[in-house]
Amino acid sequence: MLIPPKVSDRAFLRLAEINSGTAERKALRVAVKGGGCSGFQYEIFLDDPAEDDLVLKKDGEAVLIDNVSLPFLENAEIDYSEEIIGSRFVVNNPNVRSTCGCSMSFSL
């Protein structure tokens, strides 16, 4: 049985901040697609839920994972990072063997 990804409190808080400035609440979609310099890449964007999504909720906010991406994100953590060079949602994925410099592209 797959262990679904976890979403940090910091990621849910940032999503709430993003949604607070809009009339229509959106969920955060985290997907894995083929491509990038290491074979796979994350796509992270605001979206509406689809029928077959795994929906992770907290305090009225939602993170969506599609069924194709779910095995690639097993036991991962979706977080929000603020650094000197910028801030962004990140995926801490224990299944990854290597990443490229951007940390958005990886291989399993």
C-alpha positions as CSV (number, residue, x, y, z in Angstrom):
1,M,0.0,0.0,0.0
2,L,1.3,3.4,-0.9
3,I,2.2,5.9,1.8
4,P,0.7,9.2,0.6
5,P,2.7,12.4,0.7
6,K,2.4,14.7,3.6
7,V,1.9,18.5,3.4
8,S,3.7,20.7,5.9
9,D,1.8,23.3,8.0
10,R,4.0,25.9,6.3
11,A,2.8,24.9,2.8
12,F,-0.9,25.0,3.9
13,L,-0.3,28.4,5.5
14,R,1.2,29.8,2.3
15,L,-1.6,28.4,0.3
16,A,-4.1,30.1,2.6
17,E,-2.2,33.4,2.1
18,I,-2.4,33.0,-1.7
19,N,-6.1,32.2,-1.6
20,S,-6.9,35.1,0.8
21,G,-6.4,37.6,-1.9
22,T,-8.7,35.9,-4.4
23,A,-12.5,35.5,-4.8
24,E,-12.2,31.9,-5.9
25,R,-10.2,29.4,-3.7
26,K,-7.9,27.1,-5.7
27,A,-6.1,24.0,-4.6
28,L,-2.3,23.4,-5.0
29,R,-1.7,20.7,-7.5
30,V,1.6,18.8,-7.3
31,A,2.3,16.5,-10.3
32,V,5.2,14.5,-11.7
33,K,5.8,14.7,-15.4
34,G,8.4,13.2,-17.7
35,G,11.0,15.6,-18.8
36,G,13.5,18.0,-17.3
37,C,17.3,17.5,-17.4
38,S,17.1,14.4,-15.0
39,G,14.1,12.5,-16.5
40,F,11.2,13.7,-14.3
41,Q,10.1,17.1,-13.1
42,Y,7.6,18.5,-10.7
43,E,4.8,20.7,-11.8
44,I,3.3,22.8,-9.0
45,F,0.4,25.1,-9.8
46,L,-3.1,26.2,-8.6
47,D,-5.9,24.1,-9.9
48,D,-9.4,22.7,-9.3
49,P,-9.8,19.1,-8.1
50,A,-10.4,16.3,-10.6
51,E,-12.6,13.3,-9.9
52,D,-9.7,10.8,-9.3
53,D,-7.3,13.1,-7.3
54,L,-6.0,12.4,-3.9
55,V,-7.0,15.5,-1.9
56,L,-5.0,16.4,1.2
57,K,-6.9,19.0,3.3
58,K,-6.3,21.2,6.3
59,D,-8.1,24.3,7.5
60,G,-10.1,24.7,4.3
61,E,-7.0,24.4,2.0
62,A,-6.4,21.5,-0.3
63,V,-3.4,19.9,-2.1
64,L,-4.1,17.7,-5.1
65,I,-2.2,14.7,-6.4
66,D,-3.3,12.8,-9.5
67,N,-3.2,9.0,-9.6
68,V,-0.3,8.9,-12.1
69,S,1.9,11.1,-9.9
70,L,1.0,9.4,-6.6
71,P,3.5,6.5,-6.8
72,F,6.4,9.0,-7.5
73,L,5.4,11.0,-4.5
74,E,5.1,8.1,-2.0
75,N,6.2,9.2,1.5
76,A,7.3,12.6,0.2
77,E,6.7,15.9,2.0
78,I,5.3,19.0,0.2
79,D,6.7,22.1,1.9
80,Y,7.2,25.8,1.4
81,S,10.7,27.3,1.5
82,E,11.8,30.9,2.0
83,E,15.4,31.5,1.2
84,I,17.5,34.6,0.3
85,I,17.2,33.6,-3.4
86,G,13.4,33.3,-3.3
87,S,10.5,31.4,-2.0
88,R,8.6,28.4,-3.4
89,F,6.8,25.2,-2.8
90,V,9.2,22.3,-2.7
91,V,9.0,18.5,-2.6
92,N,11.2,16.6,-0.2
93,N,11.1,13.2,-1.9
94,P,12.9,10.2,-0.3
95,N,12.5,8.2,-3.6
96,V,14.7,10.5,-5.6
97,R,18.2,9.2,-6.5
98,S,19.5,12.4,-8.0
99,T,18.5,15.9,-8.9
100,C,19.7,18.7,-11.1
101,G,20.7,22.1,-9.8
102,C,17.2,23.5,-10.0
103,S,15.9,20.7,-7.7
104,M,12.7,20.6,-9.8
105,S,14.1,17.9,-12.1
106,F,15.0,14.4,-10.7
107,S,15.6,10.7,-11.4
108,L,14.3,7.7,-9.5
